[in-house]
Amino acid sequence: MTETLEQLFRQYYTPSAQAERQREIEEYHRQLIGSLEKQERKKVLRIIDAKDMIEQEHTLESFVCGFRLAWRILSELYGKP
C-alpha cells in the first residue's frame, strides 16, 4: 500500500511555485560556501542535504495522511447503506 501511495504522490504532486524564495536561498548558499573553508563547506552541505531530505519525507507523509483520510471519508460515505 505504501508503495502505491508513493507512486500516486510522484504522479500527482506539484511543488508550489516559490521561484523567488528559491533563488534567494541559492544566493545565500553561494555566498556562505564562498566564505568557508573546505571542512566547513562539507558541514553546511550535509546540513542542507539533511534539511531537504526531512522536507521531502514530510511532504510525502502529509500526502499519504491526506490520502488515507480521504479514503476513510469515502468509505464512511459510500460503504454504509
The first five atom37 places (N, CA, C, CB, O) and aatype in JSON, in Angstrom:
{
  "aatype": [12, 16, 6, 16, 10, 6, 5, 10, 13, 1, 5, 18, 18, 16, 14, 15, 0, 5, 0, 6, 1, 5, 1, 6, 9, 6, 6, 18, 8, 1, 5, 10, 9, 7, 15, 10, 6, 11, 5, 6, 1, 11, 11, 19, 10, 1, 9, 9, 3, 0, 11, 3, 12, 9, 6, 5, 6, 8, 16, 10, 6, 15, 13, 19, 4, 7, 13, 1, 10, 0, 17, 1, 9, 10, 15, 6, 10, 18, 7, 11, 14],
  "atom_mask": [
    [1, 1, 1, 1, 1],
    [1, 1, 1, 1, 1],
    [1, 1, 1, 1, 1],
    [1, 1, 1, 1, 1],
    [1, 1, 1, 1, 1],
    [1, 1, 1, 1, 1],
    [1, 1, 1, 1, 1],
    [1, 1, 1, 1, 1],
    [1, 1, 1, 1, 1],
    [1, 1, 1, 1, 1],
    [1, 1, 1, 1, 1],
    [1, 1, 1, 1, 1],
    [1, 1, 1, 1, 1],
    [1, 1, 1, 1, 1],
    [1, 1, 1, 1, 1],
    [1, 1, 1, 1, 1],
    [1, 1, 1, 1, 1],
    [1, 1, 1, 1, 1],
    [1, 1, 1, 1, 1],
    [1, 1, 1, 1, 1],
    [1, 1, 1, 1, 1],
    [1, 1, 1, 1, 1],
    [1, 1, 1, 1, 1],
    [1, 1, 1, 1, 1],
    [1, 1, 1, 1, 1],
    [1, 1, 1, 1, 1],
    [1, 1, 1, 1, 1],
    [1, 1, 1, 1, 1],
    [1, 1, 1, 1, 1],
    [1, 1, 1, 1, 1],
    [1, 1, 1, 1, 1],
    [1, 1, 1, 1, 1],
    [1, 1, 1, 1, 1],
    [1, 1, 1, 0, 1],
    [1, 1, 1, 1, 1],
    [1, 1, 1, 1, 1],
    [1, 1, 1, 1, 1],
    [1, 1, 1, 1, 1],
    [1, 1, 1, 1, 1],
    [1, 1, 1, 1, 1],
    [1, 1, 1, 1, 1],
    [1, 1, 1, 1, 1],
    [1, 1, 1, 1, 1],
    [1, 1, 1, 1, 1],
    [1, 1, 1, 1, 1],
    [1, 1, 1, 1, 1],
    [1, 1, 1, 1, 1],
    [1, 1, 1, 1, 1],
    [1, 1, 1, 1, 1],
    [1, 1, 1, 1, 1],
    [1, 1, 1, 1, 1],
    [1, 1, 1, 1, 1],
    [1, 1, 1, 1, 1],
    [1, 1, 1, 1, 1],
    [1, 1, 1, 1, 1],
    [1, 1, 1, 1, 1],
    [1, 1, 1, 1, 1],
    [1, 1, 1, 1, 1],
    [1, 1, 1, 1, 1],
    [1, 1, 1, 1, 1],
    [1, 1, 1, 1, 1],
    [1, 1, 1, 1, 1],
    [1, 1, 1, 1, 1],
    [1, 1, 1, 1, 1],
    [1, 1, 1, 1, 1],
    [1, 1, 1, 0, 1],
    [1, 1, 1, 1, 1],
    [1, 1, 1, 1, 1],
    [1, 1, 1, 1, 1],
    [1, 1, 1, 1, 1],
    [1, 1, 1, 1, 1],
    [1, 1, 1, 1, 1],
    [1, 1, 1, 1, 1],
    [1, 1, 1, 1, 1],
    [1, 1, 1, 1, 1],
    [1, 1, 1, 1, 1],
    [1, 1, 1, 1, 1],
    [1, 1, 1, 1, 1],
    [1, 1, 1, 0, 1],
    [1, 1, 1, 1, 1],
    [1, 1, 1, 1, 1]
  ],
  "atom_positions": [
    [[0.83, -1.2, 0.0], [0.0, 0.0, 0.0], [0.87, 1.25, 0.0], [-0.94, 0.0, 1.21], [0.59, 2.21, -0.72]],
    [[1.93, 1.23, 0.81], [2.81, 2.4, 0.89], [3.44, 2.7, -0.46], [3.9, 2.19, 1.94], [3.55, 3.86, -0.86]],
    [[3.85, 1.65, -1.16], [4.46, 1.83, -2.49], [3.47, 2.46, -3.46], [4.97, 0.48, -3.04], [3.83, 3.33, -4.25]],
    [[2.23, 2.02, -3.39], [1.18, 2.58, -4.26], [0.98, 4.05, -3.95], [-0.13, 1.81, -4.09], [0.85, 4.86, -4.86]],
    [[0.94, 4.4, -2.66], [0.76, 5.79, -2.28], [1.94, 6.64, -2.73], [0.58, 5.91, -0.77], [1.76, 7.78, -3.16]],
    [[3.15, 6.1, -2.64], [4.32, 6.84, -3.12], [4.25, 7.07, -4.62], [5.61, 6.08, -2.76], [4.64, 8.13, -5.11]],
    [[3.76, 6.08, -5.36], [3.61, 6.25, -6.81], [2.56, 7.31, -7.13], [3.23, 4.9, -7.47], [2.75, 8.13, -8.02]],
    [[1.45, 7.29, -6.39], [0.43, 8.32, -6.57], [0.98, 9.7, -6.26], [-0.79, 8.03, -5.69], [0.7, 10.67, -6.96]],
    [[1.77, 9.78, -5.2], [2.39, 11.05, -4.83], [3.26, 11.57, -5.96], [3.21, 10.89, -3.56], [3.14, 12.74, -6.35]],
    [[4.13, 10.73, -6.48], [5.03, 11.15, -7.56], [4.24, 11.57, -8.8], [6.01, 10.02, -7.92], [4.65, 12.47, -9.53]],
    [[3.1, 10.92, -9.03], [2.3, 11.23, -10.21], [1.55, 12.55, -10.06], [1.31, 10.1, -10.47], [1.46, 13.32, -11.02]],
    [[1.02, 12.83, -8.88], [0.14, 13.99, -8.72], [0.74, 15.18, -7.99], [-1.07, 13.56, -8.02], [0.17, 16.27, -8.03]],
    [[1.87, 15.01, -7.32], [2.43, 16.12, -6.56], [3.04, 17.16, -7.48], [3.49, 15.61, -5.57], [3.81, 16.83, -8.38]],
    [[2.7, 18.4, -7.26], [3.31, 19.52, -7.97], [3.84, 20.49, -6.92], [2.28, 20.23, -8.95], [3.09, 20.99, -6.1]],
    [[5.14, 20.75, -6.96], [5.7, 21.67, -5.98], [5.12, 23.07, -6.14], [7.23, 21.72, -6.1], [4.79, 23.5, -7.25]],
    [[5.0, 23.75, -5.02], [4.47, 25.12, -5.1], [5.48, 26.02, -5.8], [4.14, 25.67, -3.68], [6.69, 25.8, -5.73]],
    [[4.97, 27.03, -6.46], [5.83, 27.95, -7.21], [6.4, 28.99, -6.25], [5.04, 28.64, -8.36], [5.72, 29.96, -5.9]],
    [[7.63, 28.79, -5.85], [8.31, 29.73, -4.97], [9.69, 30.04, -5.55], [8.43, 29.16, -3.53], [10.7, 29.97, -4.86]],
    [[9.68, 30.39, -6.8], [10.93, 30.6, -7.52], [11.79, 31.7, -6.89], [10.65, 30.93, -8.96], [13.0, 31.56, -6.78]],
    [[11.16, 32.79, -6.48], [11.9, 33.91, -5.9], [12.58, 33.5, -4.59], [10.97, 35.11, -5.66], [13.75, 33.82, -4.36]],
    [[11.86, 32.79, -3.76], [12.43, 32.33, -2.5], [13.57, 31.35, -2.74], [11.34, 31.68, -1.63], [14.59, 31.38, -2.05]],
    [[13.41, 30.47, -3.73], [14.45, 29.5, -4.06], [15.71, 30.21, -4.57], [13.94, 28.51, -5.12], [16.82, 29.82, -4.2]],
    [[15.55, 31.23, -5.39], [16.72, 31.99, -5.88], [17.43, 32.68, -4.71], [16.29, 33.04, -6.94], [18.66, 32.72, -4.67]],
    [[16.67, 33.21, -3.79], [17.25, 33.87, -2.62], [18.05, 32.88, -1.78], [16.14, 34.53, -1.77], [19.15, 33.19, -1.32]],
    [[17.51, 31.71, -1.57], [18.21, 30.67, -0.81], [19.49, 30.27, -1.51], [17.31, 29.43, -0.62], [20.54, 30.14, -0.87]],
    [[19.43, 30.09, -2.82], [20.62, 29.7, -3.58], [21.69, 30.79, -3.52], [20.26, 29.41, -5.03], [22.88, 30.48, -3.44]],
    [[21.28, 32.04, -3.57], [22.24, 33.15, -3.49], [22.93, 33.17, -2.13], [21.54, 34.49, -3.76], [24.15, 33.31, -2.05]],
    [[22.16, 33.04, -1.07], [22.76, 33.0, 0.27], [23.67, 31.79, 0.42], [21.66, 32.96, 1.35], [24.73, 31.87, 1.05]],
    [[23.26, 30.69, -0.15], [24.08, 29.47, -0.1], [25.43, 29.7, -0.79], [23.33, 28.29, -0.75], [26.47, 29.34, -0.25]],
    [[25.39, 30.29, -1.99], [26.64, 30.58, -2.71], [27.54, 31.51, -1.91], [26.33, 31.2, -4.07], [28.75, 31.29, -1.83]],
    [[26.96, 32.54, -1.31], [27.74, 33.48, -0.51], [28.38, 32.78, 0.69], [26.86, 34.63, -0.03], [29.55, 33.01, 1.01]],
    [[27.62, 31.94, 1.34], [28.13, 31.24, 2.52], [29.24, 30.27, 2.14], [27.0, 30.48, 3.23], [30.29, 30.24, 2.78]],
    [[29.02, 29.48, 1.11], [30.02, 28.5, 0.68], [31.3, 29.21, 0.26], [29.48, 27.63, -0.49], [32.4, 28.72, 0.53]],
    [[31.17, 30.34, -0.4], [32.35, 31.1, -0.85], [33.2, 31.62, 0.29], [0.0, 0.0, 0.0], [34.39, 31.87, 0.1]],
    [[32.61, 31.79, 1.45], [33.36, 32.35, 2.57], [33.87, 31.3, 3.54], [32.49, 33.33, 3.31], [34.45, 31.65, 4.57]],
    [[33.66, 30.02, 3.25], [34.05, 28.96, 4.17], [35.22, 28.13, 3.65], [32.88, 28.05, 4.45], [35.47, 28.06, 2.45]],
    [[35.91, 27.52, 4.58], [36.97, 26.56, 4.24], [36.3, 25.24, 3.83], [37.96, 26.34, 5.45], [35.1, 25.05, 4.01]],
    [[37.11, 24.33, 3.27], [36.58, 23.09, 2.73], [35.81, 22.27, 3.77], [37.71, 22.26, 2.17], [34.73, 21.77, 3.47]],
    [[36.34, 22.12, 4.97], [35.68, 21.32, 6.01], [34.33, 21.93, 6.4], [36.58, 21.21, 7.25], [33.35, 21.21, 6.57]],
    [[34.3, 23.25, 6.53], [33.05, 23.92, 6.89], [32.02, 23.81, 5.76], [33.31, 25.39, 7.23], [30.82, 23.69, 6.01]],
    [[32.49, 23.85, 4.53], [31.59, 23.69, 3.38], [30.89, 22.34, 3.43], [32.36, 23.84, 2.06], [29.69, 22.24, 3.21]],
    [[31.68, 21.31, 3.73], [31.11, 19.96, 3.8], [30.03, 19.89, 4.87], [32.21, 18.93, 4.09], [28.98, 19.28, 4.67]],
    [[30.28, 20.53, 6.01], [29.29, 20.52, 7.09], [28.02, 21.23, 6.67], [29.87, 21.17, 8.34], [26.92, 20.75, 6.92]],
    [[28.17, 22.38, 6.03], [26.99, 23.13, 5.58], [26.21, 22.32, 4.54], [27.41, 24.51, 4.98], [24.98, 22.27, 4.59]],
    [[26.9, 21.69, 3.62], [26.23, 20.89, 2.61], [25.48, 19.71, 3.23], [27.23, 20.4, 1.58], [24.39, 19.37, 2.78]],
    [[26.07, 19.09, 4.24], [25.4, 17.99, 4.94], [24.13, 18.48, 5.63], [26.34, 17.34, 5.97], [23.1, 17.81, 5.61]],
    [[24.22, 19.65, 6.25], [23.04, 20.22, 6.91], [21.93, 20.48, 5.9], [23.41, 21.53, 7.66], [20.77, 20.15, 6.13]],
    [[22.29, 21.08, 4.78], [21.3, 21.39, 3.74], [20.69, 20.11, 3.18], [21.94, 22.21, 2.61], [19.48, 20.04, 2.98]],
    [[21.52, 19.1, 2.92], [21.01, 17.83, 2.41], [20.05, 17.19, 3.41], [22.17, 16.87, 2.1], [18.99, 16.69, 3.03]],
    [[20.41, 17.2, 4.69], [19.55, 16.61, 5.71], [18.22, 17.36, 5.8], [20.26, 16.62, 7.08], [17.17, 16.74, 5.91]],
    [[18.29, 18.69, 5.75], [17.06, 19.51, 5.79], [16.17, 19.19, 4.6], [17.41, 21.01, 5.81], [14.95, 19.06, 4.75]],
    [[16.76, 19.07, 3.43], [15.98, 18.76, 2.22], [15.34, 17.38, 2.31], [16.88, 18.84, 0.98], [14.19, 17.2, 1.89]],
    [[16.07, 16.41, 2.85], [15.51, 15.06, 3.0], [14.34, 15.06, 3.98], [16.59, 14.08, 3.46], [13.33, 14.4, 3.74]],
    [[14.48, 15.81, 5.08], [13.38, 15.91, 6.05], [12.16, 16.53, 5.39], [13.81, 16.73, 7.29], [11.04, 16.07, 5.59]],
    [[12.38, 17.57, 4.62], [11.28, 18.25, 3.92], [10.58, 17.3, 2.94], [11.8, 19.49, 3.18], [9.36, 17.29, 2.86]],
    [[11.36, 16.52, 2.2], [10.77, 15.58, 1.24], [9.96, 14.5, 1.95], [11.87, 14.94, 0.38], [8.86, 14.15, 1.52]],
    [[10.52, 13.98, 3.05], [9.81, 12.95, 3.81], [8.52, 13.51, 4.41], [10.71, 12.39, 4.92], [7.48, 12.84, 4.4]],
    [[8.59, 14.72, 4.91], [7.4, 15.35, 5.49], [6.32, 15.56, 4.43], [7.77, 16.69, 6.15], [5.14, 15.34, 4.69]],
    [[6.71, 15.98, 3.26], [5.76, 16.2, 2.17], [5.08, 14.89, 1.78], [6.47, 16.82, 0.94], [3.86, 14.86, 1.58]],
    [[5.85, 13.82, 1.67], [5.29, 12.52, 1.33], [4.36, 12.04, 2.43], [6.41, 11.49, 1.09], [3.26, 11.55, 2.15]],
    [[4.78, 12.17, 3.69], [3.93, 11.74, 4.81], [2.62, 12.52, 4.82], [4.68, 11.94, 6.15], [1.56, 11.95, 5.08]],
    [[2.68, 13.8, 4.54], [1.48, 14.64, 4.51], [0.53, 14.16, 3.41], [1.85, 16.11, 4.28], [-0.68, 14.08, 3.63]],
    [[1.07, 13.86, 2.24], [0.26, 13.35, 1.14], [-0.41, 12.04, 1.52], [1.12, 13.17, -0.11], [-1.6, 11.86, 1.29]],
    [[0.36, 11.13, 2.11], [-0.17, 9.82, 2.49], [-1.28, 9.98, 3.53], [0.96, 8.92, 3.04], [-2.32, 9.33, 3.43]],
    [[-1.07, 10.83, 4.52], [-2.1, 11.07, 5.54], [-3.37, 11.65, 4.91], [-1.56, 12.03, 6.63], [-4.47, 11.22, 5.25]],
    [[-3.22, 12.59, 4.03], [-4.37, 13.17, 3.35], [-5.11, 12.15, 2.51], [0.0, 0.0, 0.0], [-6.34, 12.14, 2.47]],
    [[-4.37, 11.29, 1.84], [-4.98, 10.26, 1.01], [-5.76, 9.27, 1.88], [-3.92, 9.52, 0.19], [-6.88, 8.89, 1.56]],
    [[-5.13, 8.86, 2.98], [-5.81, 7.91, 3.88], [-7.07, 8.53, 4.5], [-4.85, 7.46, 5.01], [-8.08, 7.85, 4.65]],
    [[-7.0, 9.79, 4.84], [-8.17, 10.48, 5.37], [-9.29, 10.5, 4.32], [-7.81, 11.92, 5.8], [-10.44, 10.21, 4.64]],
    [[-8.94, 10.84, 3.09], [-9.94, 10.86, 2.01], [-10.53, 9.47, 1.81], [-9.31, 11.36, 0.69], [-11.74, 9.33, 1.59]],
    [[-9.7, 8.46, 1.89], [-10.16, 7.08, 1.71], [-11.16, 6.71, 2.81], [-8.96, 6.1, 1.72], [-12.2, 6.1, 2.54]],
    [[-10.84, 7.08, 4.06], [-11.76, 6.78, 5.17], [-13.09, 7.52, 5.01], [-11.11, 7.18, 6.52], [-14.16, 6.95, 5.25]],
    [[-13.02, 8.78, 4.61], [-14.24, 9.55, 4.42], [-15.1, 8.92, 3.33], [-13.92, 11.02, 4.07], [-16.31, 8.77, 3.5]],
    [[-14.49, 8.54, 2.22], [-15.23, 7.88, 1.14], [-15.82, 6.55, 1.61], [-14.32, 7.65, -0.07], [-16.95, 6.22, 1.27]],
    [[-15.06, 5.8, 2.39], [-15.56, 4.53, 2.9], [-16.76, 4.74, 3.8], [-14.45, 3.79, 3.66], [-17.73, 3.99, 3.74]],
    [[-16.71, 5.77, 4.63], [-17.84, 6.06, 5.51], [-19.05, 6.53, 4.71], [-17.45, 7.11, 6.54], [-20.18, 6.15, 5.02]],
    [[-18.83, 7.35, 3.71], [-19.94, 7.88, 2.92], [-20.61, 6.82, 2.07], [-19.46, 9.02, 2.04], [-21.83, 6.73, 2.01]],
    [[-19.8, 6.01, 1.4], [-20.34, 5.06, 0.42], [-20.3, 3.62, 0.88], [-19.59, 5.18, -0.85], [-20.89, 2.76, 0.23]],
    [[-19.63, 3.35, 1.99], [-19.52, 1.98, 2.46], [-20.69, 1.53, 3.29], [0.0, 0.0, 0.0], [-20.9, 0.33, 3.48]],
    [[-21.48, 2.48, 3.8], [-22.64, 2.14, 4.63], [-23.92, 2.42, 3.87], [-22.62, 2.93, 5.96], [-24.01, 3.4, 3.14]],
    [[-24.91, 1.54, 4.04], [-26.19, 1.75, 3.33], [-26.95, 2.95, 3.86], [-27.06, 0.53, 3.44], [-28.04, 3.25, 3.37]]
  ]
}
